Amino acid sequence: MSELPSSSSRVLAFERRRLVVRDDGGRPAVAALGGDELPLADLPHFALGLPDARDLRVVDLPSGTALPAGCSLREVRSLLPVLPADEVRLALRALHVVEWGRTHRFCGRCGTANEELPDELARRCPHCELTSFPRISPAIIVLVRRGDRVLLGRGNHLPPGLYSTLAGFVEPGETLEEAVRREIREEVGIELGEVRYFGSQPWPFPDSLMIGFTAEHAGGELRVDPAEIAEAHWCALEELPPVPPAFSIARTLIDAWVRERGGDPARLMTWPG
């Protein structure tokens, strides 16, 4: 943490994972608040690292902080379907930075309080000079195809009836494609043929980058790992269960396949995000 760069600085404010938005009866909007609305000097605050908005920072609100009139706290996940794309990107970046700020206030090598670097999104220990950057944890997410069907599963964290594409974290020393093959083999016991990159999405819950792929089934029958997966099924277009909401890369993968099969993604059943 460092001093606010100027009295004109504005902040995006969080209480844990809830973002302060302006919500006076209309559509919510990300609120960039000033010192006349929050006691900025008394709050933990962190550089957001935007080169075209250097005075924009994030603050970590104590529980119960009084909010400005017309503002409310909203879970970031709940905002993703309703905010404009530029505000979604801003909210995701801000959440990632504030979580990093909470967990990297001190040097991981010697325990000294870190200091912000003025020209990059990083912190440096003034004692041992260890430099820390925001942690980003790469995770693969994959839509597996077998003929006219796709593989959807329900992780143990999801209630019955809710399904998604399969995902997992990349391990040290792996390529992304190796991670795809390993995760699918571990979670549902099948082998993959061709693996193709699809797209990516920042996912700061708390610090992931979701890297999407499509893959072809090459062999084996489904055999789920009960430690991670409650159930998994090959689903035809007309059999798709409720799927993730539109802001997620999981849904983007599914929608692309639905269009390929001549279907309409707007007609899919969606489970809440």
C-alpha positions as CSV (number, residue, x, y, z in Angstrom):
1,M,0.0,0.0,0.0
2,S,1.1,3.6,-0.7
3,E,-0.2,7.1,-0.4
4,L,-2.9,8.1,-2.8
5,P,-1.2,9.9,-5.7
6,S,-3.4,13.0,-5.5
7,S,-6.5,14.4,-4.0
8,S,-8.3,13.9,-7.3
9,S,-7.9,10.1,-7.1
10,R,-10.9,8.0,-7.5
11,V,-11.4,4.4,-6.3
12,L,-13.3,1.3,-6.9
13,A,-14.4,0.0,-3.4
14,F,-14.8,-3.6,-2.3
15,E,-16.0,-5.3,0.9
16,R,-14.5,-8.7,0.5
17,R,-15.9,-9.9,-3.0
18,R,-18.7,-7.3,-3.1
19,L,-18.2,-4.3,-5.3
20,V,-19.7,-0.8,-4.6
21,V,-22.0,0.1,-7.5
22,R,-24.3,3.0,-8.1
23,D,-27.7,1.5,-8.0
24,D,-30.4,4.1,-7.5
25,G,-33.3,2.0,-9.0
26,G,-31.8,1.7,-12.5
27,R,-29.2,-0.6,-14.0
28,P,-26.2,-0.9,-11.7
29,A,-22.9,0.8,-12.8
30,V,-19.4,0.5,-11.5
31,A,-18.9,3.5,-9.1
32,A,-15.6,5.4,-9.2
33,L,-15.7,7.2,-5.8
34,G,-13.9,10.2,-4.6
35,G,-12.6,11.5,-1.2
36,D,-15.9,13.4,-0.7
37,E,-17.7,10.1,-0.7
38,L,-15.4,7.8,1.3
39,P,-12.6,8.4,3.8
40,L,-9.9,7.3,1.4
41,A,-6.9,8.2,3.6
42,D,-8.1,5.8,6.3
43,L,-8.6,2.8,4.0
44,P,-6.2,0.2,2.6
45,H,-5.8,1.0,-1.1
46,F,-3.9,-0.4,-4.0
47,A,-2.9,0.8,-7.5
48,L,-5.1,-0.6,-10.3
49,G,-2.2,-0.3,-12.8
50,L,-4.1,1.2,-15.7
51,P,-1.7,3.3,-17.8
52,D,-4.6,5.6,-19.0
53,A,-6.1,6.0,-15.6
54,R,-3.2,6.2,-13.1
55,D,-5.3,7.9,-10.4
56,L,-7.9,5.1,-10.4
57,R,-7.3,2.7,-7.4
58,V,-9.0,0.0,-5.4
59,V,-9.9,0.1,-1.7
60,D,-10.6,-2.6,0.8
61,L,-13.6,-1.6,2.9
62,P,-14.0,-2.8,6.5
63,S,-17.2,-4.6,7.1
64,G,-20.1,-2.2,7.8
65,T,-18.5,0.8,6.1
66,A,-21.3,3.4,5.4
67,L,-21.8,3.8,1.7
68,P,-22.6,6.9,-0.3
69,A,-26.2,7.6,-1.1
70,G,-27.4,5.7,-4.2
71,C,-24.7,3.0,-3.8
72,S,-24.9,-0.7,-2.8
73,L,-22.7,-3.7,-2.5
74,R,-23.0,-6.4,-5.1
75,E,-21.2,-9.7,-5.7
76,V,-19.1,-9.4,-8.8
77,R,-20.4,-12.6,-10.3
78,S,-24.0,-11.3,-10.1
79,L,-22.9,-8.1,-12.0
80,L,-21.3,-9.9,-15.0
81,P,-24.5,-10.5,-16.9
82,V,-25.7,-6.9,-16.5
83,L,-22.7,-4.6,-16.8
84,P,-21.4,-3.4,-20.2
85,A,-18.3,-5.2,-21.4
86,D,-15.9,-2.4,-20.5
87,E,-17.2,-2.3,-16.9
88,V,-17.0,-6.1,-16.7
89,R,-13.3,-6.0,-17.6
90,L,-12.7,-3.2,-15.1
91,A,-14.6,-5.0,-12.3
92,L,-12.7,-8.3,-12.9
93,R,-9.3,-6.5,-12.9
94,A,-10.2,-4.6,-9.8
95,L,-11.3,-7.7,-7.9
96,H,-8.1,-9.5,-8.9
97,V,-6.0,-6.6,-7.7
98,V,-7.7,-6.1,-4.4
99,E,-7.5,-9.8,-3.6
100,W,-3.8,-9.7,-4.5
101,G,-3.4,-6.6,-2.3
102,R,-5.0,-8.3,0.7
103,T,-2.7,-11.3,0.4
104,H,0.7,-9.7,-0.6
105,R,1.1,-6.9,1.8
106,F,4.2,-8.5,3.2
107,C,7.3,-10.0,1.5
108,G,7.0,-13.8,1.2
109,R,10.7,-14.2,1.7
110,C,11.6,-12.0,4.7
111,G,8.2,-10.7,6.0
112,T,8.9,-7.0,5.5
113,A,6.0,-4.7,4.4
114,N,6.0,-4.4,0.6
115,E,6.0,-1.1,-1.2
116,E,4.2,-0.3,-4.5
117,L,6.3,0.3,-7.5
118,P,5.3,3.6,-9.2
119,D,5.5,2.5,-12.8
120,E,4.2,-1.1,-12.9
121,L,1.6,-3.3,-11.2
122,A,4.1,-4.8,-8.7
123,R,5.3,-4.7,-5.1
124,R,8.9,-4.8,-3.9
125,C,10.4,-5.6,-0.6
126,P,12.5,-2.7,0.6
127,H,14.7,-5.1,2.7
128,C,15.5,-8.0,0.4
129,E,14.2,-6.4,-2.9
130,L,12.0,-9.4,-3.8
131,T,9.5,-8.2,-6.4
132,S,6.0,-9.6,-6.5
133,F,3.5,-9.4,-9.3
134,P,-0.2,-10.3,-9.2
135,R,-0.6,-14.0,-9.0
136,I,-2.4,-15.6,-12.1
137,S,-3.3,-19.3,-11.9
138,P,-3.9,-20.8,-15.4
139,A,-6.7,-23.2,-15.6
140,I,-7.9,-25.2,-18.7
141,I,-11.6,-25.6,-19.5
142,V,-12.6,-28.0,-22.3
143,L,-15.6,-29.0,-24.3
144,V,-15.1,-32.7,-25.4
145,R,-17.0,-33.9,-28.4
146,R,-18.0,-37.4,-29.5
147,G,-19.9,-37.5,-32.7
148,D,-23.1,-35.5,-32.3
149,R,-22.7,-35.3,-28.5
150,V,-20.7,-33.3,-26.0
151,L,-19.4,-34.1,-22.5
152,L,-21.0,-32.2,-19.6
153,G,-20.3,-32.9,-16.0
154,R,-21.4,-31.9,-12.5
155,G,-18.7,-31.1,-10.1
156,N,-19.2,-31.9,-6.4
157,H,-19.6,-28.2,-5.7
158,L,-22.7,-28.0,-7.9
159,P,-26.3,-28.9,-6.8
160,P,-28.1,-31.7,-8.7
161,G,-29.2,-30.8,-12.2
162,L,-26.5,-28.2,-12.9
163,Y,-23.8,-29.1,-15.5
164,S,-20.9,-27.5,-17.2
165,T,-17.8,-28.2,-19.2
166,L,-14.8,-29.8,-17.4
167,A,-11.9,-27.8,-16.0
168,G,-8.8,-28.0,-13.9
169,F,-5.6,-26.2,-13.0
170,V,-2.4,-26.4,-15.0
171,E,0.5,-28.1,-13.0
172,P,4.1,-27.1,-13.0
173,G,6.0,-28.3,-16.1
174,E,2.9,-29.0,-18.2
175,T,1.9,-27.5,-21.5
176,L,-1.7,-26.4,-21.7
177,E,-2.6,-29.3,-24.0
178,E,-1.0,-31.8,-21.6
179,A,-3.1,-30.3,-18.8
180,V,-6.2,-30.8,-20.9
181,R,-5.5,-34.5,-21.5
182,R,-4.5,-35.1,-17.9
183,E,-7.5,-33.4,-16.4
184,I,-10.0,-35.3,-18.6
185,R,-8.2,-38.6,-18.0
186,E,-8.2,-38.0,-14.2
187,E,-11.8,-36.7,-13.9
188,V,-13.7,-39.0,-16.3
189,G,-11.2,-41.7,-17.5
190,I,-11.2,-41.1,-21.2
191,E,-8.5,-40.3,-23.8
192,L,-8.6,-37.4,-26.2
193,G,-7.6,-37.0,-29.8
194,E,-7.2,-33.5,-31.3
195,V,-7.1,-30.6,-28.8
196,R,-7.7,-27.1,-30.2
197,Y,-7.4,-23.7,-28.5
198,F,-10.7,-21.9,-28.3
199,G,-10.3,-18.7,-26.2
200,S,-9.6,-17.4,-22.8
201,Q,-11.3,-15.4,-19.9
202,P,-9.9,-13.8,-16.8
203,W,-11.6,-15.3,-13.8
204,P,-10.5,-13.6,-10.5
205,F,-12.2,-16.1,-8.2
206,P,-9.6,-15.6,-6.7
207,D,-6.9,-15.4,-9.4
208,S,-7.5,-17.7,-12.4
209,L,-7.1,-17.3,-16.1
210,M,-9.5,-19.7,-17.8
211,I,-8.0,-21.1,-21.1
212,G,-10.7,-22.8,-23.3
213,F,-10.2,-25.7,-25.6
214,T,-12.3,-28.1,-27.7
215,A,-11.2,-31.7,-28.0
216,E,-12.3,-34.9,-29.7
217,H,-13.0,-38.2,-27.8
218,A,-10.4,-40.8,-28.8
219,G,-11.2,-43.7,-26.6
220,G,-12.5,-45.1,-23.3
221,E,-15.8,-45.0,-21.5
222,L,-16.8,-42.5,-18.8
223,R,-15.5,-43.4,-15.4
224,V,-15.8,-40.4,-13.1
225,D,-13.5,-39.6,-10.2
226,P,-15.9,-39.3,-7.2
227,A,-13.5,-37.0,-5.4
228,E,-14.1,-34.3,-8.0
229,I,-17.0,-35.2,-10.3
230,A,-20.5,-36.2,-9.1
231,E,-21.7,-37.3,-12.6
232,A,-20.9,-36.8,-16.3
233,H,-22.9,-37.5,-19.5
234,W,-22.6,-37.4,-23.2
235,C,-25.4,-35.0,-24.3
236,A,-27.0,-34.5,-27.6
237,L,-28.3,-31.1,-28.7
238,E,-31.9,-31.9,-27.7
239,E,-30.8,-33.3,-24.4
240,L,-28.8,-30.4,-23.0
241,P,-29.4,-29.8,-19.3
242,P,-29.4,-26.3,-17.7
243,V,-26.0,-24.8,-18.6
244,P,-23.8,-22.0,-17.3
245,P,-24.8,-18.3,-17.8
246,A,-23.8,-16.3,-20.8
247,F,-20.9,-14.4,-19.3
248,S,-18.8,-17.6,-18.7
249,I,-16.4,-19.2,-21.1
250,A,-18.0,-22.5,-20.4
251,R,-21.2,-21.1,-21.9
252,T,-19.3,-19.6,-24.8
253,L,-17.9,-23.1,-25.6
254,I,-21.4,-24.6,-25.4
255,D,-23.0,-21.9,-27.5
256,A,-20.4,-22.3,-30.3
257,W,-21.2,-26.0,-30.5
258,V,-24.9,-25.4,-30.4
259,R,-24.6,-23.0,-33.4
260,E,-22.5,-25.6,-35.3
261,R,-25.3,-28.1,-34.8
262,G,-27.9,-25.6,-36.1
263,G,-29.4,-24.8,-32.7
264,D,-30.2,-21.5,-31.0
265,P,-28.2,-20.8,-27.9
266,A,-30.9,-18.3,-26.7
267,R,-33.3,-21.3,-26.2
268,L,-31.0,-23.1,-23.8
269,M,-31.9,-23.4,-20.1
270,T,-29.5,-21.5,-17.9
271,W,-28.5,-22.0,-14.3
272,P,-27.8,-18.9,-12.1
273,G,-24.2,-17.7,-11.9
